[in-house]
Amino acid sequence: MSTELSQILRKFVKFLGPGIMVSVAYMDPGNYSTSVSGGAQYKYQLLFSIFISNIFAVVLQCLCIKLGTVTGRDLAENCRRHLPRKLNLTLYIFAELAIIATDLAEVVGTAIALQILFGIPLVWGVVLTVMDVLIILMFYNTDGRNMKTVRAFEIFVSVLVCCTCLCFVLEMFKISVPNKLELFRGFFPTKVIFKEKQALYISLGILGATVMPHSLYLGSSIVKPRLTEYDQKKYGRVEARPSLSAIKYALHYSYAELIISLFLIATFVNSAILIVAGSTLSGQPEAADADLLSIYELLVHFISPAAGLIFALAMLCSGQSAGIICTMAGQIVSEGFLEWSLPPWATRLCTRLIAIVPCLIVTFTMGERGISDILNLSQVVLSLILPIVSAPLIYFTANRKLMTVTDEYSDFDDEADENTPLNMDHKKVTDFTNSPWLTWIAIAIWATIGSLNCYLVVSFLLGADVHF
């Protein structure tokens, strides 16, 4: 039994990486101000919003893993291949807007962190975020035939994620929570969300800041290198669609790694932000509308200068990792929807510059206040786009024709090589289509996120004090 368990653990270790990279999308600087506002106004009562947002994220990301693993193509590529051209181009425009809006949050967070830690002016901080991310991504290659490069990149991102988590562990040690039961109860449903509009707005803001559109394209793409590696080693060749044995080899371990990563990393970081705010800033009116720089100043004032610096360091690490992941997602979107033939560095540069230019303009003309406004605007855009880009994901994974695999490799004869003719009678057919209950759960999540996000945006446009 212990030998079997050790084999499972050794195999699981080989799959560590993609889930951690996906979790980065759920803990970027765009989440911080909303979580701080929730903690300052309602202490620990909105931890349930973070928990349920993570549940929604797990379901959608598992569908992404299934789509990428079974079809061998990411969400953007499947849109190009299976949807009408006009619909595909429309979805591409929305996906590109989501990438830009997401990247704005990473750029803003990194620039503010650089200003706090090193005194670098915001304008230069914004410019630096172009160079560092591109330099790092120069060394990344998604070719599964070179898994050493892929794993080295995953380790690098994982180190940034670990640094972010460590910063919030240190923050947790600097606070005091006398009533542990009150904190624990925060993870369960509470009436305050429905009794007070402001609590509902903040809860929806947490949901919108957590479930990010670009993570769907990323999650469906980064599972592919391990499938390519498996088929290359076992069969000596790689087809557009993974073999049935590769799918079965990878699918369940990919699910497990993703779920564990999201709960241990994304849920922890987002919860820690709210807990720190709830324990130290509760009842402080200035914390309700704090932007990233104001949060730093509040932590310095109410906890200690060290707490403020730790927060800034966490923002730098999360901003860097999220910026890298967002730029990768931009490349996946461009190449998947449009089949760009540009070199990867050119695609990444275009994606990064599109986000940088608005930030530079706003920084030059409006300063810090403008940076805060553009961050809020980016979250509004993301809230509206998420239901649009997530709909095809549910459609594809519920499509029996797309999710049924007829194995093109001879799994019944391990001695067969690429020149061995395949007997049609020996081909194995497996259906990976969503079960009816999973499809309805996914539709319910999609409808809930879409309707609540629309409600949030309409309330914002009508003048309500909404937090994104």
Secondary structure, DSSP 8 states (H G I E B T S, - for coil): -HHHHHHHHHHHHHT-SHHHHHHHTTSSGGGHHHHHHHHHHHTTTTHHHHHHHHHHHHHHHHHHHHHHHHHSS-HHHHHHHHS-HHHHHHHHHHHHHHHHHHHHHHHHHHHHHHHHHH---HHHHHHHHHHHHHHHHTT----GGGHHHHHHHHHHHHHHHHHHHHHHHHHHHTS--S-HHHHHHTTS--THHHH-HHHHHHHHHHHHHHS-HHHHHHHHHTTHHHHHHHHHHHHS---SS--HHHHHHHHHHHHHHHHHHIIIIIHHHHHHHHHHHHHHTTT-GGGTT--HHHHHHHHHHHT-HHHHHHHHHHHHHHHHHHHHHHHHHHHHHHHHHH---S-HHHHHHHHHHHHHHHHHHHHHHHHHHHHHHHHHHHHHHHHHHHHHHHHHHHHHHT-HHHHEEE--S-TT-TT--TTS---GGG--EEE----HHHHHHHHHHHHHHHHHHHHHHHHHHTT-----
